[in-house]
Amino acid sequence: MTDASTESTAVRRLWQDLGLPGLVDVHTHFMPDNVLRKVWAYFDALGGYWPITYRDDEAARVARLREFGVRRYTALFYAHRPGMAAWLNDWAAGFAADHPDCLHGATLYPEPEARDYVPAAIAAGARVFKAHVQVGGYDPRDPLLDEAWGALADAGVPAVVHCGSGPLPGEHTGPGPFGEVLRRHPGLTAIIAHAGSPEYTAFLDLAERYPGVHLDTTMVFTRFTERRAPFPADGYPRLKDLADRILLGTDYPNIPYPYLEQLDALVGLDLGDDWLRGVLHDNAARLFDL
């Protein structure tokens, strides 16, 4: 792993050289400790394939983001069974109150209570939701979520949605199911996690079709992901065309390489300093009205 002080210096130099006030990372994970331990145990069970680079306590993980110069970040978490989302949302409200640089987050799950706790979380100040179709194992088109998606669309609150089929496909992953959600709720502001990996082309299509669809860069373009799900060569010009809807995401702390590698991968695309400024800061600053 890169030396902590050396990495922080390199990260800060990168955004300072672009004339930015810092970074906005829309895809970072903070959650109750017992939940995070289970997430880490899942990756550990892969037998070294996905080592967790930043396996620190919560305070150290927050401090490192601040050392990197991350102005705003998210506490993304997700429910995988009924009755879980509401108490996670309560935890997140407390975390956001204690960490003003964290965008107040929330989640949802297909259950009757979603029609109540999603609007309640929005009213309580939630600024970003997370939906994980793969881990949750649910169909985003489930009628039990229809009012929730509608509430998010009406409020203009973005949802980070993991609906691509990477790293492993699920019954309801891929562009089809969530594409149907967008057809029903065309005003929904959705941030497609991992740029929809590995179905990049189809999710670029959705971004071009729906003005509220954004793509986050989480793990995309890094050596780790390029070996398994390379971004298509004909997609790079489309990234330039969608310059104002590409957002920095990293998956911190649950990444198998240093944080700097994600930034270096974006620089290596050679899409220009204006594009980088938008991705690393300006697009998310505008989206979240920072």
Residue, then its C-alpha position, 0 to 999 in steps of 0.5 A: m500500500t502507498d505510504a499514507s502521507t505520500e498518498s495524501t500529498a499526491v492526491r492533494r497535488l492532483w486537484q490543486d494543479l487543476g485549480l480545484p478547491g478539493l474533491v467530491d466523492v459520491h461513492t464512499h461507504f460508511m455504515p454501522d460497524n456490525v454491517l461493515r464487518k459483514v461486508w468486509a467478511y464477504f470480501d475476505a471470503l474471496g481468498g485474497y482476490w479483493p483485499i480491503t486497502y483501508r481497513d481502519d476504524e471509522a474516525a481514521r477513515v473519515a480523517r483520511l478523506r479529509e487529508f485527501g481534500v475530499r470536501r464532500y463524500t457519501a455514507l452509502f449503505y444498502a438493505h438486503r432484507p425487509g425491516m433493515a432500511a428504516w434503521l439504517n436511515d436512522w443511523a445515517a441521520g446521526f452520522a450526517a449530523d456528526h459529520p457535516d462534510c458527509l452528504h446525508g444518505a438513506t436507502l430503500y428496499p421493496e417493502p410496504e414501509a418504503r412508501d413512508y420511510v423514503p419521504a420521511a428520510i427526504a423530509a429529514g434532510a437526506r440528500v442521496f439514496k443508495a439502491h443495490v439491486q445485486v446485493g439486495g436481490y430485488d427487482p427495482r420495478d417492484p410495485l412496492l418501490d414505485e411510490a419511493w422512486g416517484a418521491l425521489a424524482d419529485a424531490g430531485v434527490p439523487a439515487v446511487v443505483h448499483c444495477g450493472s451486472g458487475p462484479l457478479p450478475g444478479e437476477h435483476t441486474g443489467p440495463g433492462p430492469f432499471g431502464e424500466v424504472l426510468r421509463r416510468h419515472p423519467g425525471l428521476t436523478a440516478i447515479i449509475a454506480h460503476a458506470g454500469s459495469p460491465e454493461y457500459t454501452a447500454f448505460l451510456d445509452l440510458a444517460e443519453r436518453y434521460p437527462g437525470v442519469h449520471l454515471d459514477t467512475t467507481m473502480v472503472f478504468t483502474r487496472f483491477t477493473e480493466r482486466r475483468a471488465p474493460f471499458p469499450a474504446d468507442g465509449y470514450p468520446r461518449l464520456k466527453d459528450l456526457a462531461d457534465r454527468i460523470l461523477l467521481g466515485t471510488d468505493y472507498p474504503n472497500i477497494p483493493y488498491p490505493y485511492l490515488e489509483q482511481l484518480d490516476a486512471l481518470v487522468g490517464l484517459d486524457l480527456g482534458d483538464d476541463w473534463l477532469r475538473g467536472v468529474l472530480h468536483d464541479n459536476a457533483a458540486r452542481l448536482f448537490d448544490l454545494 
